[in-house]
């Protein structure tokens, strides 16, 4: 029973730490950081965000993530509190 409790506690602490982390700047983060920070976004979509930024310039708002193929409004809303653009 103790190993199960310890595992559950560790998972809770990791999720809590992630929820309280500072928002990620989508214009500075690399694909690995975006992958870790965003719910519902894996490595391929995170790389697509970086590729879009490199091809089209920096994002002016978090809402512009919907211009990235495979990133919809629901994904942006789910992650809004953990994302930022510059010093906003």
N, CA, C and O atoms as a GROMACS GRO file, in nm:
protein
  352
    1UNK      N    1   0.081  -0.119   0.000
    1UNK     CA    2   0.000   0.000   0.000
    1UNK      C    3   0.086   0.126   0.000
    1UNK      O    4   0.051   0.225  -0.064
    2UNK      N    5   0.198   0.123   0.072
    2UNK     CA    6   0.283   0.241   0.077
    2UNK      C    7   0.340   0.280  -0.059
    2UNK      O    8   0.345   0.399  -0.090
    3UNK      N    9   0.384   0.183  -0.143
    3UNK     CA   10   0.435   0.225  -0.275
    3UNK      C   11   0.327   0.293  -0.359
    3UNK      O   12   0.358   0.387  -0.432
    4UNK      N   13   0.204   0.248  -0.351
    4UNK     CA   14   0.095   0.310  -0.426
    4UNK      C   15   0.071   0.452  -0.376
    4UNK      O   16   0.053   0.544  -0.456
    5UNK      N   17   0.072   0.472  -0.246
    5UNK     CA   18   0.054   0.604  -0.187
    5UNK      C   19   0.167   0.697  -0.229
    5UNK      O   20   0.143   0.812  -0.266
    6UNK      N   21   0.289   0.648  -0.224
    6UNK     CA   22   0.405   0.729  -0.262
    6UNK      C   23   0.399   0.769  -0.410
    6UNK      O   24   0.432   0.882  -0.445
    7UNK      N   25   0.357   0.677  -0.495
    7UNK     CA   26   0.344   0.706  -0.637
    7UNK      C   27   0.236   0.811  -0.661
    7UNK      O   28   0.255   0.904  -0.740
    8UNK      N   29   0.123   0.796  -0.594
    8UNK     CA   30   0.014   0.893  -0.609
    8UNK      C   31   0.056   1.031  -0.559
    8UNK      O   32   0.025   1.132  -0.622
    9UNK      N   33   0.127   1.035  -0.448
    9UNK     CA   34   0.174   1.162  -0.394
    9UNK      C   35   0.274   1.228  -0.488
    9UNK      O   36   0.267   1.348  -0.510
   10UNK      N   37   0.365   1.151  -0.544
   10UNK     CA   38   0.464   1.205  -0.637
   10UNK      C   39   0.396   1.261  -0.762
   10UNK      O   40   0.432   1.368  -0.809
   11UNK      N   41   0.298   1.190  -0.814
   11UNK     CA   42   0.225   1.237  -0.932
   11UNK      C   43   0.151   1.367  -0.900
   11UNK      O   44   0.152   1.460  -0.981
   12UNK      N   45   0.088   1.373  -0.785
   12UNK     CA   46   0.017   1.494  -0.744
   12UNK      C   47   0.113   1.612  -0.733
   12UNK      O   48   0.081   1.722  -0.780
   13UNK      N   49   0.226   1.592  -0.673
   13UNK     CA   50   0.324   1.700  -0.657
   13UNK      C   51   0.377   1.748  -0.791
   13UNK      O   52   0.397   1.868  -0.810
   14UNK      N   53   0.401   1.657  -0.883
   14UNK     CA   54   0.448   1.696  -1.015
   14UNK      C   55   0.343   1.778  -1.089
   14UNK      O   56   0.376   1.880  -1.151
   15UNK      N   57   0.218   1.736  -1.084
   15UNK     CA   58   0.110   1.809  -1.150
   15UNK      C   59   0.090   1.946  -1.085
   15UNK      O   60   0.064   2.044  -1.155
   16UNK      N   61   0.100   1.953  -0.954
   16UNK     CA   62   0.084   2.079  -0.884
   16UNK      C   63   0.196   2.175  -0.921
   16UNK      O   64   0.172   2.294  -0.942
   17UNK      N   65   0.319   2.125  -0.928
   17UNK     CA   66   0.432   2.209  -0.964
   17UNK      C   67   0.417   2.264  -1.106
   17UNK      O   68   0.446   2.380  -1.131
   18UNK      N   69   0.371   2.181  -1.197
   18UNK     CA   70   0.351   2.225  -1.335
   18UNK      C   71   0.242   2.331  -1.343
   18UNK      O   72   0.253   2.426  -1.421
   19UNK      N   73   0.138   2.317  -1.264
   19UNK     CA   74   0.028   2.412  -1.266
   19UNK      C   75   0.069   2.548  -1.211
   19UNK      O   76   0.009   2.650  -1.247
   20UNK      N   77   0.170   2.551  -1.125
   20UNK     CA   78   0.213   2.676  -1.064
   20UNK      C   79   0.339   2.732  -1.130
   20UNK      O   80   0.395   2.830  -1.082
   21UNK      N   81   0.382   2.673  -1.237
   21UNK     CA   82   0.501   2.722  -1.308
   21UNK      C   83   0.466   2.853  -1.379
   21UNK      O   84   0.350   2.880  -1.411
   22UNK      N   85   0.569   2.932  -1.402
   22UNK     CA   86   0.549   3.059  -1.472
   22UNK      C   87   0.502   3.032  -1.614
   22UNK      O   88   0.541   2.932  -1.674
   23UNK      N   89   0.418   3.120  -1.668
   23UNK     CA   90   0.374   3.102  -1.806
   23UNK      C   91   0.491   3.099  -1.904
   23UNK      O   92   0.593   3.165  -1.882
   24UNK      N   93   0.476   3.023  -2.010
   24UNK     CA   94   0.579   3.005  -2.111
   24UNK      C   95   0.559   3.108  -2.222
   24UNK      O   96   0.448   3.126  -2.271
   25UNK      N   97   0.667   3.174  -2.260
   25UNK     CA   98   0.664   3.271  -2.369
   25UNK      C   99   0.669   3.193  -2.501
   25UNK      O  100   0.771   3.131  -2.532
   26UNK      N  101   0.561   3.196  -2.577
   26UNK     CA  102   0.555   3.118  -2.700
   26UNK      C  103   0.648   3.171  -2.809
   26UNK      O  104   0.668   3.105  -2.910
   27UNK      N  105   0.704   3.289  -2.790
   27UNK     CA  106   0.799   3.342  -2.887
   27UNK      C  107   0.944   3.309  -2.852
   27UNK      O  108   1.035   3.334  -2.932
   28UNK      N  109   0.966   3.253  -2.736
   28UNK     CA  110   1.103   3.219  -2.695
   28UNK      C  111   1.123   3.070  -2.666
   28UNK      O  112   1.235   3.021  -2.672
   29UNK      N  113   1.016   3.001  -2.636
   29UNK     CA  114   1.026   2.860  -2.597
   29UNK      C  115   1.065   2.773  -2.715
   29UNK      O  116   1.023   2.796  -2.828
   30UNK      N  117   1.146   2.672  -2.686
   30UNK     CA  118   1.177   2.574  -2.791
   30UNK      C  119   1.068   2.467  -2.790
   30UNK      O  120   0.978   2.468  -2.705
   31UNK      N  121   1.076   2.375  -2.884
   31UNK     CA  122   0.972   2.273  -2.899
   31UNK      C  123   0.959   2.187  -2.774
   31UNK      O  124   0.848   2.151  -2.735
   32UNK      N  125   1.070   2.152  -2.712
   32UNK     CA  126   1.065   2.068  -2.592
   32UNK      C  127   0.992   2.138  -2.478
   32UNK      O  128   0.914   2.076  -2.406
   33UNK      N  129   1.018   2.267  -2.462
   33UNK     CA  130   0.952   2.342  -2.355
   33UNK      C  131   0.802   2.356  -2.383
   33UNK      O  132   0.721   2.343  -2.291
   34UNK      N  133   0.766   2.380  -2.508
   34UNK     CA  134   0.623   2.388  -2.543
   34UNK      C  135   0.554   2.254  -2.522
   34UNK      O  136   0.440   2.250  -2.475
   35UNK      N  137   0.621   2.146  -2.556
   35UNK     CA  138   0.566   2.012  -2.539
   35UNK      C  139   0.538   1.986  -2.391
   35UNK      O  140   0.433   1.932  -2.356
   36UNK      N  141   0.630   2.025  -2.304
   36UNK     CA  142   0.611   2.005  -2.159
   36UNK      C  143   0.502   2.096  -2.103
   36UNK      O  144   0.427   2.055  -2.014
   37UNK      N  145   0.494   2.217  -2.153
   37UNK     CA  146   0.407   2.318  -2.093
   37UNK      C  147   0.261   2.309  -2.138
   37UNK      O  148   0.172   2.351  -2.065
   38UNK      N  149   0.237   2.255  -2.256
   38UNK     CA  150   0.103   2.260  -2.312
   38UNK      C  151   0.030   2.126  -2.303
   38UNK      O  152   0.083   2.022  -2.341
   39UNK      N  153  -0.092   2.132  -2.254
   39UNK     CA  154  -0.178   2.014  -2.246
   39UNK      C  155  -0.236   1.987  -2.383
   39UNK      O  156  -0.287   2.079  -2.448
   40UNK      N  157  -0.229   1.863  -2.428
   40UNK     CA  158  -0.286   1.825  -2.556
   40UNK      C  159  -0.199   1.858  -2.676
   40UNK      O  160  -0.244   1.848  -2.790
   41UNK      N  161  -0.075   1.897  -2.650
   41UNK     CA  162   0.020   1.929  -2.758
   41UNK      C  163   0.142   1.841  -2.738
   41UNK      O  164   0.210   1.848  -2.635
   42UNK      N  165   0.169   1.758  -2.836
   42UNK     CA  166   0.285   1.670  -2.828
   42UNK      C  167   0.405   1.731  -2.899
   42UNK      O  168   0.404   1.849  -2.936
   43UNK      N  169   0.507   1.650  -2.918
   43UNK     CA  170   0.632   1.698  -2.977
   43UNK      C  171   0.613   1.751  -3.119
   43UNK      O  172   0.672   1.853  -3.154
   44UNK      N  173   0.532   1.685  -3.199
   44UNK     CA  174   0.513   1.728  -3.339
   44UNK      C  175   0.442   1.863  -3.346
   44UNK      O  176   0.482   1.949  -3.424
   45UNK      N  177   0.337   1.882  -3.267
   45UNK     CA  178   0.265   2.010  -3.267
   45UNK      C  179   0.352   2.121  -3.208
   45UNK      O  180   0.348   2.235  -3.254
   46UNK      N  181   0.429   2.088  -3.106
   46UNK     CA  182   0.520   2.187  -3.048
   46UNK      C  183   0.622   2.232  -3.152
   46UNK      O  184   0.653   2.351  -3.161
   47UNK      N  185   0.674   2.138  -3.229
   47UNK     CA  186   0.768   2.175  -3.335
   47UNK      C  187   0.698   2.257  -3.442
   47UNK      O  188   0.760   2.346  -3.501
   48UNK      N  189   0.572   2.228  -3.470
   48UNK     CA  190   0.496   2.307  -3.568
   48UNK      C  191   0.481   2.452  -3.522
   48UNK      O  192   0.484   2.544  -3.603
   49UNK      N  193   0.465   2.472  -3.392
   49UNK     CA  194   0.457   2.608  -3.338
   49UNK      C  195   0.588   2.682  -3.362
   49UNK      O  196   0.588   2.797  -3.406
   50UNK      N  197   0.698   2.617  -3.333
   50UNK     CA  198   0.830   2.677  -3.354
   50UNK      C  199   0.853   2.705  -3.502
   50UNK      O  200   0.901   2.812  -3.538
   51UNK      N  201   0.818   2.610  -3.588
   51UNK     CA  202   0.835   2.628  -3.733
   51UNK      C  203   0.751   2.746  -3.783
   51UNK      O  204   0.799   2.827  -3.864
   52UNK      N  205   0.628   2.756  -3.737
   52UNK     CA  206   0.540   2.865  -3.777
   52UNK      C  207   0.601   2.999  -3.734
   52UNK      O  208   0.603   3.095  -3.812
   53UNK      N  209   0.650   3.005  -3.613
   53UNK     CA  210   0.712   3.127  -3.561
   53UNK      C  211   0.834   3.167  -3.644
   53UNK      O  212   0.854   3.285  -3.672
   54UNK      N  213   0.914   3.069  -3.684
   54UNK     CA  214   1.034   3.097  -3.763
   54UNK      C  215   0.997   3.142  -3.905
   54UNK      O  216   1.068   3.225  -3.963
   55UNK      N  217   0.890   3.090  -3.961
   55UNK     CA  218   0.849   3.125  -4.097
   55UNK      C  219   0.770   3.255  -4.104
   55UNK      O  220   0.781   3.327  -4.204
   56UNK      N  221   0.691   3.286  -4.001
   56UNK     CA  222   0.599   3.399  -4.007
   56UNK      C  223   0.632   3.511  -3.908
   56UNK      O  224   0.562   3.612  -3.905
   57UNK      N  225   0.734   3.493  -3.829
   57UNK     CA  226   0.768   3.594  -3.728
   57UNK      C  227   0.699   3.566  -3.597
   57UNK      O  228   0.620   3.472  -3.585
   58UNK      N  229   0.729   3.648  -3.497
   58UNK     CA  230   0.675   3.624  -3.363
   58UNK      C  231   0.523   3.638  -3.357
   58UNK      O  232   0.462   3.710  -3.435
   59UNK      N  233   0.466   3.567  -3.263
   59UNK     CA  234   0.323   3.576  -3.237
   59UNK      C  235   0.294   3.708  -3.167
   59UNK      O  236   0.372   3.751  -3.081
   60UNK      N  237   0.186   3.772  -3.202
   60UNK     CA  238   0.146   3.896  -3.137
   60UNK      C  239   0.054   3.869  -3.018
   60UNK      O  240   0.043   3.951  -2.927
   61UNK      N  241  -0.012   3.753  -3.020
   61UNK     CA  242  -0.098   3.713  -2.909
   61UNK      C  243  -0.104   3.561  -2.903
   61UNK      O  244  -0.072   3.492  -3.000
   62UNK      N  245  -0.145   3.510  -2.789
   62UNK     CA  246  -0.161   3.366  -2.772
   62UNK      C  247  -0.266   3.314  -2.870
   62UNK      O  248  -0.256   3.200  -2.916
   63UNK      N  249  -0.367   3.394  -2.900
   63UNK     CA  250  -0.474   3.352  -2.992
   63UNK      C  251  -0.421   3.318  -3.130
   63UNK      O  252  -0.482   3.238  -3.201
   64UNK      N  253  -0.308   3.376  -3.170
   64UNK     CA  254  -0.251   3.348  -3.302
   64UNK      C  255  -0.200   3.204  -3.315
   64UNK      O  256  -0.166   3.161  -3.425
   65UNK      N  257  -0.194   3.132  -3.206
   65UNK     CA  258  -0.156   2.990  -3.214
   65UNK      C  259  -0.254   2.912  -3.301
   65UNK      O  260  -0.218   2.808  -3.356
   66UNK      N  261  -0.377   2.962  -3.314
   66UNK     CA  262  -0.475   2.892  -3.399
   66UNK      C  263  -0.435   2.897  -3.546
   66UNK      O  264  -0.494   2.826  -3.627
   67UNK      N  265  -0.338   2.980  -3.582
   67UNK     CA  266  -0.287   2.983  -3.719
   67UNK      C  267  -0.192   2.866  -3.748
   67UNK      O  268  -0.156   2.843  -3.863
   68UNK      N  269  -0.154   2.794  -3.645
   68UNK     CA  270  -0.067   2.678  -3.660
   68UNK      C  271  -0.154   2.556  -3.688
   68UNK      O  272  -0.249   2.528  -3.615
   69UNK      N  273  -0.123   2.486  -3.795
   69UNK     CA  274  -0.202   2.368  -3.831
   69UNK      C  275  -0.205   2.269  -3.715
   69UNK      O  276  -0.101   2.232  -3.660
   70UNK      N  277  -0.326   2.228  -3.679
   70UNK     CA  278  -0.343   2.131  -3.571
   70UNK      C  279  -0.365   2.192  -3.434
   70UNK      O  280  -0.388   2.120  -3.337
   71UNK      N  281  -0.358   2.325  -3.424
   71UNK     CA  282  -0.385   2.393  -3.297
   71UNK      C  283  -0.517   2.469  -3.312
   71UNK      O  284  -0.527   2.564  -3.389
   72UNK      N  285  -0.615   2.426  -3.238
   72UNK     CA  286  -0.746   2.490  -3.246
   72UNK      C  287  -0.774   2.578  -3.127
   72UNK      O  288  -0.695   2.586  -3.033
   73UNK      N  289  -0.887   2.644  -3.132
   73UNK     CA  290  -0.927   2.736  -3.025
   73UNK      C  291  -0.939   2.665  -2.890
   73UNK      O  292  -0.904   2.722  -2.787
   74UNK      N  293  -0.987   2.543  -2.891
   74UNK     CA  294  -1.002   2.469  -2.765
   74UNK      C  295  -0.866   2.443  -2.700
   74UNK      O  296  -0.853   2.451  -2.578
   75UNK      N  297  -0.766   2.411  -2.781
   75UNK     CA  298  -0.632   2.388  -2.728
   75UNK      C  299  -0.574   2.517  -2.671
   75UNK      O  300  -0.511   2.516  -2.565
   76UNK      N  301  -0.597   2.627  -2.741
   76UNK     CA  302  -0.549   2.757  -2.692
   76UNK      C  303  -0.616   2.789  -2.558
   76UNK      O  304  -0.549   2.829  -2.464
   77UNK      N  305  -0.746   2.772  -2.549
   77UNK     CA  306  -0.818   2.802  -2.424
   77UNK      C  307  -0.772   2.714  -2.309
   77UNK      O  308  -0.755   2.762  -2.197
   78UNK      N  309  -0.750   2.587  -2.338
   78UNK     CA  310  -0.707   2.493  -2.235
   78UNK      C  311  -0.569   2.531  -2.179
   78UNK      O  312  -0.538   2.501  -2.064
   79UNK      N  313  -0.488   2.598  -2.261
   79UNK     CA  314  -0.351   2.631  -2.221
   79UNK      C  315  -0.328   2.780  -2.195
   79UNK      O  316  -0.218   2.819  -2.156
   80UNK      N  317  -0.428   2.862  -2.215
   80UNK     CA  318  -0.412   3.009  -2.208
   80UNK      C  319  -0.342   3.056  -2.081
   80UNK      O  320  -0.252   3.140  -2.088
   81UNK      N  321  -0.379   3.004  -1.967
   81UNK     CA  322  -0.322   3.053  -1.840
   81UNK      C  323  -0.174   3.019  -1.827
   81UNK      O  324  -0.105   3.078  -1.744
   82UNK      N  325  -0.125   2.926  -1.906
   82UNK     CA  326   0.015   2.885  -1.896
   82UNK      C  327   0.100   2.940  -2.011
   82UNK      O  328   0.217   2.904  -2.024
   83UNK      N  329   0.042   3.027  -2.093
   83UNK     CA  330   0.115   3.081  -2.207
   83UNK      C  331   0.115   3.234  -2.204
   83UNK      O  332   0.024   3.296  -2.149
   84UNK      N  333   0.217   3.292  -2.263
   84UNK     CA  334   0.223   3.436  -2.274
   84UNK      C  335   0.302   3.473  -2.398
   84UNK      O  336   0.368   3.388  -2.459
   85UNK      N  337   0.294   3.599  -2.435
   85UNK     CA  338   0.371   3.653  -2.546
   85UNK      C  339   0.453   3.768  -2.490
   85UNK      O  340   0.397   3.868  -2.447
   86UNK      N  341   0.584   3.754  -2.491
   86UNK     CA  342   0.670   3.859  -2.438
   86UNK      C  343   0.645   3.884  -2.290
   86UNK      O  344   0.634   3.791  -2.211
   87UNK      N  345   0.637   4.010  -2.254
   87UNK     CA  346   0.624   4.048  -2.112
   87UNK      C  347   0.481   4.077  -2.070
   87UNK      O  348   0.458   4.143  -1.969
   88UNK      N  349   0.383   4.028  -2.146
   88UNK     CA  350   0.243   4.057  -2.112
   88UNK      C  351   0.203   3.998  -1.979
   88UNK      O  352   0.089   4.013  -1.936
   0.00000   0.00000   0.00000
